[in-house]
Amino acid sequence: MFGKELLNARQIAKELGISYTYFFKIRKEGCPYHQLGNQGRKYYVLKEVQDWLLVNSQR
């Protein structure tokens, strides 16, 4: 799961083709993320975010 699969917010926004600002709006709505240790940094797995977007875009 480590390596290329864990992306930071800028990387995930780029992969999704959306703005960094818009990604944070999505995250506030419950987009899945991971935190390593006690760090405040959040990391994302592209497949998890894409799956979440597919399910939540149909609301």
MIZA-744648 format. One record per atom (N, C-alpha, C): residue in three letters; x, y, z. Coordinates in steps of 0.1 Angstrom, whole numbers, padded with zeros to 4 digits, always signed. Atoms other than C-alpha are relative to their C-alpha. Example, Ala and Ser with C-alpha at 12.3 -4.5 7.8 and 13.67 -1.06 7.14 Angstrom:
BEGIN
ala+0009-0012+0000/ala+0123-0045+0078/ala+0009+0012+0000/ser-0009-0011+0000/ser+0137-0011+0071/ser-0008+0011+0008/
//
This chain:
BEGIN
met+0008-0012+0000/met+0000+0000+0000/met+0009+0013+0000/phe-0009-0012+0000/phe+0030+0023+0003/phe+0006+0003-0014/gly-0006-0003+0012/gly+0049+0040-0024/gly-0009+0008-0009/lys+0007-0008+0010/lys+0031+0052-0055/lys-0015+0001+0003/glu+0015+0000-0002/glu-0004+0043-0041/glu-0004+0011+0010/leu+0003-0011-0009/leu-0003+0069-0013/leu+0003+0013-0006/leu-0002-0013+0006/leu-0008+0104-0026/leu-0004+0011+0010/asn+0004-0011-0008/asn-0010+0137-0009/asn-0011+0008-0007/ala+0012-0007+0006/ala-0038+0162-0016/ala+0003+0006-0014/arg-0003-0006+0014/arg-0021+0180-0045/arg+0001-0011-0010/gln-0001+0011+0009/gln-0012+0147-0061/gln-0013-0006-0004/ile+0013+0006+0003/ile-0047+0133-0058/ile-0009+0009-0008/ala+0008-0010+0008/ala-0063+0165-0072/ala+0005-0001-0014/lys-0006+0001+0014/lys-0039+0163-0102/lys-0005-0013-0007/glu+0004+0013+0006/glu-0047+0126-0108/glu-0015+0000-0004/leu+0015-0001+0002/leu-0085+0134-0106/leu-0003+0011-0010/gly+0002-0010+0010/gly-0081+0164-0129/gly-0009+0011+0006/ile+0007-0010-0006/ile-0096+0188-0104/ile+0009+0010+0007/ser-0008-0010-0007/ser-0084+0219-0085/ser+0003-0005+0014/tyr-0004+0003-0013/tyr-0067+0216-0052/tyr-0011+0005+0010/thr+0011-0005-0008/thr-0094+0238-0037/thr-0012-0008+0000/tyr+0012+0009+0002/tyr-0122+0217-0051/tyr+0002-0013+0008/phe-0002+0013-0007/phe-0106+0186-0037/phe-0003+0001+0015/phe+0002-0001-0014/phe-0108+0200-0002/phe-0015+0001+0003/lys+0015+0000-0002/lys-0146+0206-0006/lys-0005-0015+0000/ile+0003+0014+0001/ile-0148+0169-0016/ile+0003-0007+0013/arg-0005+0006-0013/arg-0128+0159+0015/arg-0009+0003+0011/lys+0009-0004-0011/lys-0151+0178+0038/lys-0013-0008-0001/glu+0012+0008+0002/glu-0180+0156+0024/glu+0002-0014+0003/gly-0003+0014-0005/gly-0163+0124+0036/gly+0009-0008-0008/cys-0010+0007+0009/cys-0137+0115+0010/cys+0010-0008+0009/pro-0009+0008-0009/pro-0116+0086+0025/pro+0014+0004-0001/tyr-0014-0003-0001/tyr-0081+0092+0037/tyr+0007-0008+0011/his-0008+0007-0010/his-0053+0077+0058/his+0009+0010+0006/gln-0010-0008-0007/gln-0030+0092+0084/gln+0010-0010+0005/leu-0011+0008-0005/leu+0004+0077+0092/leu+0005+0005+0013/gly-0004-0003-0013/gly+0012+0077+0128/gly-0008+0012+0006/asn+0007-0012-0007/asn+0004+0109+0148/asn+0001+0013-0009/gln-0001-0012+0008/gln+0011+0132+0119/gln-0013+0006-0004/gly+0012-0007+0004/gly-0015+0157+0108/gly-0002-0002-0015/arg+0002+0001+0015/arg-0009+0149+0071/arg-0009-0012-0003/lys+0009+0010+0004/lys-0035+0130+0053/lys+0005-0005-0014/tyr-0004+0006+0013/tyr-0028+0106+0024/tyr-0012-0007-0006/tyr+0011+0005+0007/tyr-0051+0092-0002/tyr+0004-0011-0009/val-0003+0011+0009/val-0053+0060-0023/val-0010+0003-0012/leu+0007-0004+0011/leu-0065+0069-0058/leu-0013-0009-0002/lys+0011+0009+0002/lys-0087+0038-0062/lys-0012+0002+0010/glu+0010-0002-0010/glu-0105+0044-0029/glu-0008+0013-0002/val+0006-0013+0003/val-0112+0081-0038/val-0009-0001-0012/gln+0008+0001+0012/gln-0124+0072-0073/gln-0013-0008+0003/asp+0012+0008-0004/asp-0148+0045-0058/asp-0009+0008+0008/trp+0009-0008-0009/trp-0161+0069-0032/trp-0007+0011-0009/leu+0006-0010+0009/leu-0167+0096-0059/leu-0012-0007-0008/leu+0011+0006+0008/leu-0187+0071-0080/leu-0012-0003+0008/val+0011+0003-0009/val-0209+0061-0051/val-0007+0013+0004/asn+0006-0012-0005/asn-0214+0096-0038/asn-0005+0010-0010/ser+0005-0009+0010/ser-0220+0113-0071/ser-0014-0003-0004/gln+0013+0004+0004/gln-0252+0094-0075/gln-0011+0003+0011/arg+0010-0004-0010/arg-0269+0109-0044/arg-0010+0010-0006/
//
